[in-house]
Amino acid sequence: MISARNQLKGTITSIDKGAVNAIVKLSVANGLTISSTISLDAVNDLKLTEGKEATAIIKATSVMIGLGDLKLSARNQLPGKIVEIEEGAVNAIVKLQIADDVIISSTISMSAVKELGLAAGKEAKAVIKATSVMVGA
């Protein structure tokens, strides 16, 4: 068990190896792909190969929420619908449904929730840098 809220099971669809790192792409649901940048040592230690089952692990604090058409360098921009917002004094946990059985949790400031006008039922995107995605096998 680990404390990261977002643990998305899927199948590795590709591994693009560089000099020290690799970009691992994982198909998680309904054609959605999560990209992760991890070290070649991790690829080898975990014995990652195309077709292998794996889990994308993402801390809620590494998930940003965006609205509309975003032009960003972040590899992972997952569209969905906000299903719940748990408000706290300073931060909120925003839950975004990106597929039938897949919900991504994001911890963002209450200021951001208010400035963006976030509410249950609103369309949004989970934005995650590939370097913030861990892979478990």
C-alpha positions in Angstrom: 0.0 0.0 0.0 1.1 3.6 -0.7 -0.4 6.9 0.2 -0.7 8.3 -3.4 -4.4 8.8 -4.2 -4.1 8.1 -7.9 -3.2 4.6 -8.9 -4.2 3.8 -12.4 -3.8 0.2 -13.6 -3.1 -0.4 -17.3 -0.9 -1.9 -19.9 2.4 -0.6 -21.3 2.0 0.4 -24.9 5.4 1.8 -25.6 8.8 2.5 -24.1 11.0 5.2 -25.8 14.5 4.9 -24.4 16.9 7.8 -24.2 20.5 8.0 -22.8 19.4 8.0 -19.2 15.6 8.1 -19.1 12.7 6.5 -20.9 9.2 7.7 -21.7 6.8 4.9 -20.7 3.2 5.1 -22.1 0.5 3.2 -20.2 -3.0 2.7 -21.6 -5.3 3.0 -18.6 -8.9 3.2 -19.8 -11.0 3.9 -22.8 -8.0 4.7 -24.9 -6.6 7.2 -22.4 -2.8 7.1 -22.2 -0.6 8.2 -19.3 3.1 9.1 -20.1 5.8 8.7 -17.4 9.4 9.8 -17.6 11.5 7.4 -15.5 15.1 6.3 -15.4 16.4 3.5 -17.6 17.5 1.8 -14.3 13.9 1.8 -13.2 12.8 0.3 -16.6 15.3 -2.4 -16.2 14.8 -3.0 -12.5 11.0 -3.3 -13.0 11.5 -5.4 -16.1 9.1 -3.2 -18.0 8.2 -4.3 -21.5 5.4 -3.5 -24.0 2.3 -5.4 -23.1 3.2 -5.7 -19.4 0.6 -4.7 -16.8 1.7 -1.8 -14.7 0.3 1.0 -12.5 0.7 4.8 -13.0 1.1 6.3 -9.5 0.5 10.1 -9.1 0.3 12.1 -6.0 -2.8 14.4 -5.8 -0.5 17.3 -5.2 1.1 16.7 -8.6 -2.2 17.0 -10.5 -3.2 20.5 -11.8 -6.7 21.3 -13.0 -7.2 23.2 -16.2 -10.2 24.5 -18.2 -10.7 24.7 -22.0 -8.1 24.1 -24.7 -4.7 24.2 -23.0 -1.4 24.5 -24.9 1.1 23.2 -22.4 4.3 21.2 -22.4 2.7 18.7 -19.9 2.4 15.4 -21.6 -0.7 14.3 -19.7 -3.9 16.3 -20.2 -6.8 14.2 -19.3 -10.3 15.6 -20.0 -13.2 14.7 -17.7 -16.0 16.0 -15.5 -15.7 17.2 -11.9 -17.7 14.8 -9.7 -16.8 16.2 -6.3 -14.9 18.9 -4.5 -13.9 18.4 -0.9 -13.3 21.9 0.5 -10.9 22.7 3.3 -9.7 25.9 4.9 -6.8 26.4 2.5 -6.9 23.5 -0.1 -9.5 21.4 -1.8 -9.5 17.9 -3.2 -11.0 18.0 -6.7 -12.2 14.6 -8.1 -12.3 14.4 -11.9 -13.9 11.5 -13.7 -11.8 10.8 -16.8 -13.4 7.4 -17.7 -16.3 5.2 -16.4 -14.3 3.7 -13.6 -11.4 6.2 -13.4 -11.3 9.2 -11.1 -8.3 11.4 -10.7 -7.8 13.4 -7.4 -6.1 16.8 -7.4 -5.1 18.8 -4.4 -5.3 22.5 -5.3 -5.8 25.8 -3.4 -9.3 27.0 -2.5 -8.3 30.3 -4.3 -7.8 28.3 -7.5 -11.1 26.5 -7.0 -12.9 29.9 -6.7 -10.9 31.7 -9.4 -11.6 28.9 -11.9 -15.2 28.6 -10.9 -14.8 24.9 -10.3 -18.0 22.9 -9.4 -19.4 19.4 -9.7 -20.5 18.8 -13.2 -18.1 21.2 -14.8 -15.8 19.9 -17.6 -12.1 20.2 -16.8 -8.7 18.6 -17.5 -6.3 16.9 -15.2 -2.8 18.1 -16.1 0.2 16.0 -15.0 3.8 16.3 -16.0 5.3 13.0 -17.1 8.1 13.4 -14.6 5.5 13.4 -11.8 4.2 9.9 -12.8 5.7 6.9 -11.1 5.4 3.4 -12.5 4.8 0.3 -10.4 4.9 -3.2 -11.7 
